[in-house]
Amino acid sequence: MSTTTIDSHTQAASHEMSVGSFLSTYVFSRDHKVIGIQFLFSTLIWFIVGGLLALGIRWQLAWPWSNMPVIGNMLFSAEGGQISPEFYTVLVTMHATVMIFLVIIPILAGAFGNFLIPLMIGADDMAFPTLNMLSYWFMWPAFIFFGAAFFTDGYGAAAGWTSYPPLSAMTTAAPGSGNAQTYWLLGVTFVGVSSMLGSVNYMTTIIQMRAPGMTMFRLPLTIWGMFITALLQAFALPVLTAAGFMLLADRLFGTGFFLPEALSVNNSPMVSGGGQPLLWQHLFWFYSHPAVYIMILPAMGMVSDILACFARKPIFGYKPMVYSICGIAGLGFIVWGHHMFVSGMNPGLGMTFMVATMMIALPSAVKTFNWLGTIYGGKVRFATPMLFALSFVSMFVIGGLSGIFMAATPVDIVIHDTYFIVAHFHYVLFAGTAMAVFGSIYFWFPKMFGRMMNETLGKIHFALTFLFMNGTFFTMHILGAGGFPRRLADPYHYPTFSHMLSMNQFMTICAIGMVAVQVIFAVNFFYSLFWGPKAGRNPWHANGLEWQAPSPPGHGNFDFQPIVYRGPYEYGSPESDEDFYPQTMPPKQERAELA
């Protein structure tokens, strides 16, 4: 064989190895850090989509039946850019679907859960790396199905993110009730499979793979939040998955799980039915109320770590914080019926759900007062992550207090279909969770990418987001108190609500500003990714194990075997010469003996 042939074979083999290593390292990676970053970038892209859908909703409410920018001319040019009433329900449905199933849940459990759990417990990776890889790639069918729904008749599912039957079960019910609704159900199913794979991995990793000395009560609260979230997913998701398959069977095979007898919609043939539409609501909310805590518990844990670090104080009441997370999870399984107070349930059952819902405010209050106790008297550093964490606490209080109103059955019956509800869950999920996510990105960015984000741009991003966010969402409480209905494309058809048009226009301008401000975040993120100042191992002088690993950590995470001597919140300890005391630093006496 000639030298040329040998060289060509060597080059081909080298090329195959490089392609294989690229695919196995960056695409089909089994490294928890790469998988976490894959989740992060995927969810941030869908965050943009969800934000643009929200602007479509706000535009219609501010300037009803006017030419909607971009979408109007693209989809409704024959109507002069004026969207159809049915398309408004598509915007509402797909905005909520994208934000909940493709952004909040996967960015908390998928992105931060994957990246942080092994690092914070001192493990080299997840317990099941291949399963971990699959948990990300099972999201891609969901991305594809939800994306495909936009290109069907009606331009998307239109039965609301809750997809109540019979509207979601009848293919003739509305323009978005055909293939779009089927794709929606398949997308939710794949999100559920992804979450289930992740939850099994998280629980096993946290229980079995902690570093020497890392007892359960030395875990950071971020890990406790992730652990309880994984338990919630493991117990609640099978119910939603089974319900999704039953609804698919009703749609595709003519079964009667959720369709009542002799139902006809839009002159379609009557169905044999015999099912219970309310059964879906019970099954859906049995998962989806715990899902509310899946969307907030990891954020609570991450905020706790940020507050302790920048207040330079131990967490006030660490064990009560842990028990309150567990209490929220336990009570979360017995309150699903408060979403159904207007469904005509037995008043005695309604009373049970009402009392349980009010009880769940107690562990939430424990967390809030403990956060305030952590900050009180501390040497607070107002860095960008701290500003977002403080915002989370204050906004969560507003969202929680408005939740007390709707916990009471007679009050909820009045306000259930008003914007008061919309204000409540946006304060919990955007003003709460999304602000915690932003703070966590700024906080752990140096560990993820080895570089610091720009503090000045971060603070500008925070200030403008905080301002526009409250301008958008706080006003919804006022609208809701006035009875302004949700889910209607043109509430001003009723003279009662015509005077609220100017308030909606103010909210829409704030919403446009809030979305536009995220450009500052994107510029800061991508600029810092390549040209930000290089970060050391521990730029924030924090105590957690992840800050003892290189930035960014290599394969296997640690270049030494971490041994844990204490909890993660020993700030200002007299045992240490500095105001932080890393979990891996031996006690003073042991250090003296070694010296």
C-alpha positions as CSV (number, residue, x, y, z in Angstrom):
1,M,0.0,0.0,0.0
2,S,1.4,3.4,-0.9
3,T,2.2,6.2,1.6
4,T,-0.4,8.4,0.0
5,T,-3.1,5.7,0.6
6,I,-2.0,5.2,4.2
7,D,-2.1,9.0,4.8
8,S,-5.5,9.2,3.3
9,H,-6.8,6.4,5.5
10,T,-5.2,8.0,8.6
11,Q,-6.8,11.3,7.8
12,A,-10.2,9.6,7.2
13,A,-9.9,7.8,10.6
14,S,-8.8,11.0,12.3
15,H,-11.8,12.8,10.8
16,E,-14.2,10.0,11.9
17,M,-12.7,10.2,15.4
18,S,-13.1,14.0,15.5
19,V,-16.7,13.8,14.3
20,G,-17.4,11.1,16.8
21,S,-15.8,13.0,19.7
22,F,-17.6,16.2,18.7
23,L,-21.0,14.4,18.7
24,S,-20.4,12.5,21.9
25,T,-18.9,15.5,23.7
26,Y,-21.3,18.3,22.6
27,V,-24.4,16.8,21.0
28,F,-25.1,13.4,22.5
29,S,-23.1,14.2,25.6
30,R,-23.5,12.1,28.8
31,D,-21.7,14.8,30.9
32,H,-24.2,16.4,33.2
33,K,-22.7,19.9,32.7
34,V,-23.1,19.8,28.9
35,I,-26.6,18.5,29.2
36,G,-27.5,21.3,31.6
37,I,-26.1,23.9,29.2
38,Q,-28.1,22.2,26.3
39,F,-31.2,22.6,28.4
40,L,-30.3,26.2,29.2
41,F,-29.9,27.3,25.6
42,S,-32.9,25.4,24.4
43,T,-35.2,26.9,27.0
44,L,-33.9,30.4,26.5
45,I,-34.8,30.1,22.8
46,W,-38.3,29.0,23.7
47,F,-38.4,31.9,26.2
48,I,-38.2,34.3,23.3
49,V,-41.1,32.5,21.5
50,G,-43.2,32.6,24.6
51,G,-42.5,36.3,25.1
52,L,-43.5,37.1,21.5
53,L,-46.7,35.1,21.9
54,A,-47.4,37.2,25.1
55,L,-47.0,40.4,23.1
56,G,-49.6,39.1,20.6
57,I,-52.1,38.7,23.5
58,R,-51.3,42.2,24.9
59,W,-51.5,43.8,21.4
60,Q,-55.0,42.5,20.9
61,L,-56.2,43.7,24.3
62,A,-54.6,47.2,23.9
63,W,-55.6,47.8,20.3
64,P,-58.3,45.3,19.5
65,W,-58.9,44.3,15.9
66,S,-56.1,46.6,14.6
67,N,-53.3,45.3,12.3
68,M,-51.1,43.1,14.5
69,P,-47.4,43.6,13.7
70,V,-45.7,40.7,11.7
71,I,-48.3,38.0,12.5
72,G,-51.3,40.0,11.1
73,N,-49.9,40.5,7.6
74,M,-48.3,37.0,7.6
75,L,-51.4,35.0,8.6
76,F,-54.4,37.3,8.1
77,S,-53.5,39.5,5.1
78,A,-56.9,38.9,3.6
79,E,-58.5,40.5,6.7
80,G,-56.1,43.5,6.6
81,G,-53.9,42.1,9.4
82,Q,-56.8,41.7,11.8
83,I,-56.5,38.4,13.7
84,S,-59.5,36.1,14.2
85,P,-61.1,35.6,17.6
86,E,-60.1,32.0,17.4
87,F,-56.5,32.9,16.9
88,Y,-56.6,34.9,20.1
89,T,-57.3,31.6,22.0
90,V,-54.4,30.1,20.1
91,L,-52.1,32.8,21.4
92,V,-53.3,32.3,25.0
93,T,-53.0,28.5,24.8
94,M,-49.5,28.4,23.2
95,H,-48.1,31.2,25.3
96,A,-48.9,29.4,28.5
97,T,-47.9,26.0,27.1
98,V,-44.5,27.2,25.9
99,M,-43.7,29.1,29.1
100,I,-44.7,26.3,31.4
101,F,-43.7,23.1,29.6
102,L,-40.8,24.4,27.5
103,V,-39.3,27.1,29.7
104,I,-39.9,27.1,33.4
105,I,-39.9,23.4,34.2
106,P,-37.0,22.4,31.9
107,I,-34.8,25.5,32.8
108,L,-35.1,24.8,36.6
109,A,-35.0,21.0,36.7
110,G,-33.3,20.4,33.4
111,A,-30.7,23.2,33.1
112,F,-29.8,24.0,36.8
113,G,-30.7,20.6,38.1
114,N,-28.4,18.9,35.7
115,F,-25.5,21.3,36.1
116,L,-25.6,21.8,39.8
117,I,-26.6,18.6,41.5
118,P,-23.4,16.6,41.0
119,L,-21.2,19.7,41.7
120,M,-23.0,20.7,44.8
121,I,-23.0,17.2,46.4
122,G,-19.4,16.4,45.4
123,A,-20.1,13.7,42.7
124,D,-18.3,13.3,39.4
125,D,-21.5,12.9,37.4
126,M,-25.1,11.7,37.6
127,A,-25.9,8.2,38.6
128,F,-27.2,7.3,35.1
129,P,-25.4,9.4,32.5
130,T,-27.1,7.8,29.5
131,L,-30.5,8.2,31.0
132,N,-29.5,11.8,31.6
133,M,-28.7,12.3,27.9
134,L,-32.0,10.8,27.0
135,S,-33.8,13.2,29.3
136,Y,-32.6,16.0,27.1
137,W,-33.2,14.3,23.8
138,F,-36.8,13.3,24.7
139,M,-37.5,17.0,24.9
140,W,-36.8,17.3,21.1
141,P,-39.9,15.5,20.0
142,A,-41.8,17.9,22.3
143,F,-40.1,20.8,20.6
144,I,-41.0,19.4,17.2
145,F,-44.7,18.7,18.1
146,F,-45.3,22.0,19.7
147,G,-43.5,23.8,16.9
148,A,-45.5,21.7,14.3
149,A,-48.8,22.9,15.9
150,F,-48.1,26.4,14.7
151,F,-48.2,25.2,11.1
152,T,-51.5,23.4,11.2
153,D,-55.1,24.6,10.5
154,G,-55.8,27.3,13.1
155,Y,-52.1,27.9,13.7
156,G,-52.0,26.1,17.0
157,A,-53.9,24.4,19.8
158,A,-56.7,26.5,21.1
159,A,-58.2,24.7,24.1
160,G,-56.2,26.6,26.7
161,W,-53.0,25.2,28.4
162,T,-55.3,23.1,30.6
163,S,-57.0,21.5,27.5
164,Y,-60.4,20.8,29.2
165,P,-62.7,18.4,27.3
166,P,-65.0,18.3,25.5
167,L,-63.3,21.3,23.7
168,S,-60.0,19.4,23.5
169,A,-61.5,16.0,22.9
170,M,-63.7,16.9,19.8
171,T,-61.7,17.4,16.6
172,T,-64.5,19.6,15.2
173,A,-64.8,21.9,18.2
174,A,-62.6,24.8,16.9
175,P,-60.1,25.7,14.2
176,G,-57.2,24.5,16.5
177,S,-59.0,21.3,17.5
178,G,-57.6,19.1,14.7
179,N,-54.0,18.1,14.4
180,A,-52.8,21.0,16.5
181,Q,-54.5,19.6,19.6
182,T,-53.2,16.1,18.9
183,Y,-49.6,17.5,18.5
184,W,-50.1,19.4,21.8
185,L,-51.0,16.2,23.7
186,L,-48.0,14.4,22.2
187,G,-45.7,17.3,23.1
188,V,-46.9,17.3,26.7
189,T,-46.4,13.5,26.8
190,F,-42.8,13.8,25.7
191,V,-42.1,16.6,28.2
192,G,-43.4,14.2,30.9
193,V,-41.2,11.4,29.7
194,S,-38.2,13.7,29.8
195,S,-39.1,14.9,33.3
196,M,-39.6,11.4,34.6
197,L,-36.1,10.3,33.3
198,G,-34.6,13.3,35.0
199,S,-36.4,12.8,38.3
200,V,-35.3,9.2,38.7
201,N,-31.7,10.3,38.0
202,Y,-31.8,13.2,40.5
203,M,-33.2,11.2,43.4
204,T,-30.7,8.3,42.9
205,T,-27.8,10.7,42.5
206,I,-28.6,12.8,45.6
207,I,-29.3,9.7,47.8
208,Q,-26.4,7.6,46.6
209,M,-23.5,9.7,45.4
210,R,-22.9,12.4,48.0
211,A,-19.2,13.1,48.9
212,P,-17.8,11.8,52.2
213,G,-19.2,13.9,55.0
214,M,-22.1,15.3,53.0
215,T,-25.0,14.3,55.1
216,M,-28.6,15.2,54.1
217,F,-28.6,18.2,56.5
218,R,-25.4,19.5,55.0
219,L,-26.9,19.8,51.5
220,P,-27.5,23.2,50.1
221,L,-31.1,24.3,49.9
222,T,-30.8,24.3,46.1
223,I,-30.3,20.5,46.3
224,W,-33.2,20.1,48.7
225,G,-35.4,22.0,46.3
226,M,-34.3,19.8,43.4
227,F,-34.7,16.6,45.4
228,I,-38.3,17.4,46.5
229,T,-39.1,18.5,43.0
230,A,-37.9,15.1,41.7
231,L,-40.2,13.4,44.2
232,L,-43.1,15.5,43.0
233,Q,-42.4,14.6,39.4
234,A,-42.0,10.9,40.1
235,F,-45.4,10.7,41.9
236,A,-47.5,13.2,39.9
237,L,-46.4,12.7,36.3
238,P,-47.8,9.2,35.8
239,V,-51.3,10.6,36.4
240,L,-51.0,13.3,33.7
241,T,-49.4,10.8,31.3
242,A,-52.2,8.3,31.7
243,A,-54.8,11.1,31.3
244,G,-53.0,12.3,28.2
245,F,-53.2,8.9,26.6
246,M,-56.9,8.6,27.5
247,L,-57.6,12.0,25.9
248,L,-55.6,10.9,22.8
249,A,-57.7,7.7,22.7
250,D,-60.9,9.8,22.8
251,R,-59.7,11.9,19.9
252,L,-58.2,9.3,17.7
253,F,-60.1,6.0,18.5
254,G,-63.5,7.2,19.6
255,T,-63.3,6.0,23.2
256,G,-65.4,7.7,25.9
257,F,-63.2,8.5,28.9
258,F,-64.0,12.3,28.9
259,L,-66.9,12.7,26.4
260,P,-70.5,12.7,27.7
261,E,-73.3,10.8,26.0
262,A,-74.8,12.1,22.7
263,L,-72.5,15.1,22.4
264,S,-72.5,17.0,19.1
265,V,-70.3,20.0,18.3
266,N,-70.6,22.1,15.2
267,N,-73.2,19.7,13.7
268,S,-70.8,16.7,14.0
269,P,-72.4,13.3,14.5
270,M,-73.3,12.6,18.1
271,V,-70.7,10.6,20.0
272,S,-71.5,7.5,22.0
273,G,-69.5,8.9,25.0
274,G,-70.6,8.0,28.5
275,G,-67.5,9.6,30.0
276,Q,-66.9,12.4,32.5
277,P,-65.4,15.7,31.3
278,L,-64.7,16.6,34.9
279,L,-62.5,13.5,35.3
280,W,-59.8,15.3,33.1
281,Q,-59.8,18.3,35.4
282,H,-59.1,16.1,38.4
283,L,-56.4,14.1,36.7
284,F,-54.8,17.2,35.1
285,W,-54.7,19.3,38.3
286,F,-53.5,16.3,40.4
287,Y,-50.3,16.8,38.4
288,S,-50.5,20.4,37.6
289,H,-50.8,21.8,41.1
290,P,-47.7,19.9,42.3
291,A,-46.2,21.3,39.0
292,V,-46.7,24.8,40.4
293,Y,-44.2,23.7,43.1
294,I,-42.0,22.0,40.6
295,M,-41.8,25.5,39.0
296,I,-41.0,27.3,42.3
297,L,-39.2,25.0,44.8
298,P,-35.9,24.9,42.9
299,A,-36.1,28.6,42.5
300,M,-36.6,29.0,46.3
301,G,-33.5,26.8,46.9
302,M,-31.3,28.8,44.5
303,V,-32.5,32.1,45.9
304,S,-31.6,30.9,49.4
305,D,-28.0,30.1,48.3
306,I,-27.7,33.5,46.6
307,L,-29.1,35.4,49.6
308,A,-26.8,33.7,52.1
309,C,-23.8,34.4,49.9
310,F,-24.4,38.1,49.4
311,A,-25.7,38.8,52.9
312,R,-22.5,37.1,54.2
313,K,-24.6,35.3,56.8
314,P,-25.8,31.7,57.5
315,I,-29.3,30.9,56.3
316,F,-31.7,31.7,59.2
317,G,-33.3,28.5,60.3
318,Y,-31.8,26.0,57.9
319,K,-33.8,23.0,59.2
320,P,-37.2,24.8,59.2
321,M,-36.4,25.8,55.6
322,V,-35.9,22.1,54.7
323,Y,-39.1,21.0,56.6
324,S,-41.1,23.8,54.9
325,I,-40.0,22.6,51.4
326,C,-41.1,19.1,52.4
327,G,-44.4,20.5,53.8
328,I,-45.1,22.4,50.7
329,A,-44.6,19.2,48.7
330,G,-46.8,17.1,50.9
331,L,-49.7,19.6,51.0
332,G,-49.3,20.2,47.3
333,F,-50.9,16.8,46.6
334,I,-54.1,17.6,48.5
335,V,-55.1,21.0,47.2
336,W,-55.7,20.4,43.5
337,G,-59.4,20.9,43.8
338,H,-59.0,24.7,44.4
339,H,-58.7,25.0,40.6
340,M,-62.2,23.6,40.3
341,F,-64.2,25.6,42.8
342,V,-66.4,26.8,39.9
343,S,-67.1,23.3,38.6
344,G,-70.0,22.7,40.9
345,M,-68.2,20.5,43.5
346,N,-69.8,19.4,46.8
347,P,-69.4,22.4,49.3
348,G,-68.0,20.0,51.9
349,L,-65.3,18.9,49.5
350,G,-64.7,22.5,48.5
351,M,-64.3,23.4,52.2
352,T,-61.6,20.6,52.5
353,F,-59.7,22.0,49.6
354,M,-60.0,25.5,50.9
355,V,-58.6,24.7,54.3
356,A,-55.7,22.7,52.8
357,T,-54.9,25.5,50.5
358,M,-54.8,28.0,53.3
359,M,-52.6,25.6,55.3
360,I,-50.0,25.6,52.4
361,A,-49.4,29.3,53.1
362,L,-47.8,28.4,56.4
363,P,-44.6,26.7,55.1
364,S,-44.4,29.5,52.4
365,A,-44.5,32.1,55.2
366,V,-41.7,30.2,57.1
367,K,-39.5,30.5,54.1
368,T,-40.3,34.2,53.6
369,F,-39.5,35.2,57.2
370,N,-36.4,33.1,57.2
371,W,-35.2,34.9,54.0
372,L,-35.8,38.2,55.8
373,G,-34.0,36.9,58.9
374,T,-31.0,35.9,56.6
375,I,-30.8,39.4,55.2
376,Y,-31.3,41.2,58.5
377,G,-28.1,42.5,60.0
378,G,-26.0,41.1,57.1
379,K,-23.2,42.8,55.2
380,V,-25.3,42.9,52.1
381,R,-23.6,43.1,48.7
382,F,-25.9,44.4,46.1
383,A,-24.5,42.4,43.2
384,T,-26.7,41.6,40.2
385,P,-27.6,38.1,41.5
386,M,-28.6,39.5,44.9
387,L,-30.8,42.1,43.3
388,F,-32.7,39.4,41.4
389,A,-32.9,37.3,44.6
390,L,-34.3,40.1,46.6
391,S,-36.8,40.8,43.8
392,F,-37.9,37.2,44.0
393,V,-38.7,37.4,47.7
394,S,-40.7,40.6,47.4
395,M,-42.6,39.5,44.3
396,F,-43.3,36.1,45.8
397,V,-44.9,37.8,48.8
398,I,-47.2,39.7,46.4
399,G,-48.1,36.6,44.5
400,G,-48.6,34.6,47.6
401,L,-50.9,37.2,49.3
402,S,-53.1,37.4,46.2
403,G,-53.3,33.6,46.3
404,I,-54.9,33.8,49.8
405,F,-57.9,35.5,48.1
406,M,-58.6,32.7,45.7
407,A,-58.0,30.0,48.3
408,A,-61.4,31.0,49.8
409,T,-64.2,29.3,47.8
410,P,-66.8,32.1,47.8
411,V,-64.2,34.7,46.7
412,D,-62.7,32.4,44.0
413,I,-66.1,31.8,42.5
414,V,-66.3,35.6,41.9
415,I,-62.8,36.2,40.6
416,H,-61.9,32.9,39.0
417,D,-62.4,34.0,35.4
418,T,-60.9,37.5,35.9
419,Y,-57.5,39.0,35.5
420,F,-56.9,38.8,39.2
421,I,-56.0,35.1,38.6
422,V,-53.7,36.1,35.7
423,A,-52.0,38.6,38.0
424,H,-51.5,36.0,40.7
425,F,-49.8,33.3,38.7
426,H,-47.7,35.8,36.8
427,Y,-46.4,37.2,40.0
428,V,-45.5,33.7,41.2
429,L,-44.1,32.4,38.0
430,F,-42.6,35.4,36.2
431,A,-42.0,37.9,38.9
432,G,-41.0,35.0,41.1
433,T,-39.4,32.1,39.2
434,A,-38.1,34.0,36.2
435,M,-36.4,36.6,38.4
436,A,-34.8,33.7,40.4
437,V,-33.7,32.2,37.1
438,F,-32.1,35.4,35.9
439,G,-30.3,35.8,39.3
440,S,-29.1,32.2,39.1
441,I,-27.7,32.6,35.6
442,Y,-25.7,35.7,36.8
443,F,-24.6,33.8,39.9
444,W,-23.5,30.4,38.3
445,F,-22.4,31.8,34.9
446,P,-18.8,32.0,36.1
447,K,-18.9,28.3,37.0
448,M,-20.6,27.3,33.8
449,F,-18.4,29.2,31.4
450,G,-15.4,30.4,33.3
451,R,-16.1,34.1,32.7
452,M,-17.9,36.9,34.6
453,M,-21.0,38.7,33.3
454,N,-20.9,42.5,33.1
455,E,-22.2,43.9,36.4
456,T,-23.3,47.3,35.0
457,L,-25.3,45.8,32.2
458,G,-26.7,43.3,34.7
459,K,-28.0,46.0,37.0
460,I,-29.5,47.9,34.2
461,H,-31.2,44.7,33.0
462,F,-32.5,44.2,36.5
463,A,-33.8,47.7,37.1
464,L,-35.7,48.0,33.8
465,T,-37.1,44.4,34.0
466,F,-38.3,45.1,37.5
467,L,-39.9,48.4,36.5
468,F,-41.7,47.1,33.4
469,M,-42.6,43.8,35.0
470,N,-44.5,45.5,37.8
471,G,-46.1,47.9,35.3
472,T,-47.4,45.0,33.4
473,F,-48.5,42.6,36.1
474,F,-49.5,44.7,39.1
475,T,-52.1,46.5,37.0
476,M,-53.8,43.1,36.3
477,H,-54.9,43.1,40.0
478,I,-56.8,46.3,39.4
479,L,-58.4,45.0,36.3
480,G,-59.3,41.7,38.0
481,A,-60.9,43.6,41.0
482,G,-63.1,45.3,38.4
483,G,-64.1,42.0,36.9
484,F,-62.2,42.2,33.7
485,P,-62.5,38.7,32.1
486,R,-59.6,36.6,30.9
487,R,-59.6,34.6,27.7
488,L,-61.8,37.0,25.8
489,A,-60.4,38.6,22.6
490,D,-62.6,41.7,22.9
491,P,-64.0,42.3,26.5
492,Y,-64.8,45.9,25.5
493,H,-67.8,44.6,23.6
494,Y,-69.4,44.8,27.1
495,P,-69.8,48.5,28.1
496,T,-68.9,47.6,31.7
497,F,-65.2,47.1,30.6
498,S,-64.8,49.8,28.0
499,H,-63.1,52.2,30.5
500,M,-60.3,49.7,31.1
501,L,-58.9,50.0,27.6
502,S,-56.4,52.7,28.5
503,M,-55.1,50.6,31.4
504,N,-54.6,47.7,29.0
505,Q,-52.7,50.0,26.7
506,F,-50.4,51.0,29.6
507,M,-49.8,47.4,30.4
508,T,-49.0,46.5,26.8
509,I,-46.5,49.3,26.5
510,C,-44.8,48.0,29.7
511,A,-44.9,44.5,28.3
512,I,-43.2,45.6,25.1
513,G,-40.5,47.4,27.2
514,M,-40.1,44.3,29.4
515,V,-39.5,42.0,26.3
516,A,-37.2,44.6,24.7
517,V,-35.0,44.9,27.8
518,Q,-34.1,41.2,27.5
519,V,-31.9,42.3,24.6
520,I,-29.6,43.8,27.2
521,F,-29.4,40.4,28.9
522,A,-28.8,38.6,25.6
523,V,-25.9,41.0,24.7
524,N,-24.4,40.6,28.2
525,F,-24.7,36.8,28.1
526,F,-23.1,36.3,24.7
527,Y,-20.5,39.0,25.0
528,S,-19.4,37.6,28.4
529,L,-19.4,34.0,27.0
530,F,-16.4,34.9,24.8
531,W,-14.9,38.1,26.2
532,G,-16.0,38.4,29.8
533,P,-13.3,38.7,32.5
534,K,-12.0,35.2,33.4
535,A,-13.4,33.9,36.7
536,G,-11.4,32.0,39.3
537,R,-12.8,29.0,41.2
538,N,-14.7,31.1,43.7
539,P,-15.4,34.6,42.5
540,W,-18.2,35.2,44.9
541,H,-16.3,33.8,48.0
542,A,-19.1,31.2,48.5
543,N,-19.0,28.0,50.6
544,G,-20.6,25.4,48.4
545,L,-18.7,22.5,46.9
546,E,-19.2,23.7,43.3
547,W,-17.0,26.7,44.0
548,Q,-14.1,24.4,44.9
549,A,-14.1,22.9,41.4
550,P,-12.3,24.6,38.4
551,S,-14.3,27.2,36.4
552,P,-15.6,25.6,34.2
553,P,-15.2,22.2,35.7
554,G,-13.6,19.5,33.6
555,H,-14.7,15.9,33.1
556,G,-15.2,14.4,36.5
557,N,-15.8,17.9,38.0
558,F,-13.2,17.9,40.8
559,D,-9.4,17.7,40.6
560,F,-9.4,16.4,44.2
561,Q,-11.6,14.2,46.3
562,P,-13.9,16.6,48.2
563,I,-14.5,15.8,51.9
564,V,-17.2,17.8,53.6
565,Y,-16.7,19.1,57.1
566,R,-19.7,21.4,57.6
567,G,-22.9,22.8,56.0
568,P,-22.8,25.3,53.1
569,Y,-23.8,28.4,55.0
570,E,-20.9,29.1,57.4
571,Y,-20.4,32.7,56.6
572,G,-18.7,34.9,59.2
573,S,-17.5,32.0,61.2
574,P,-14.8,32.7,63.9
575,E,-13.2,29.4,62.8
576,S,-12.2,30.9,59.5
577,D,-9.7,33.8,58.8
578,E,-12.1,35.1,56.1
579,D,-15.9,35.8,56.1
580,F,-16.5,32.5,54.3
581,Y,-15.7,28.9,55.4
582,P,-15.8,26.4,52.4
583,Q,-17.4,23.0,53.1
584,T,-14.1,21.3,52.2
585,M,-11.8,23.3,54.4
586,P,-10.6,21.2,57.4
587,P,-11.4,22.5,60.9
588,K,-8.8,24.9,62.4
589,Q,-7.4,22.3,64.8
590,E,-6.9,19.8,62.0
591,R,-5.2,22.4,59.9
592,A,-2.9,23.3,62.8
593,E,-2.0,19.6,63.2
594,L,-1.3,19.2,59.5
595,A,0.9,22.3,59.6
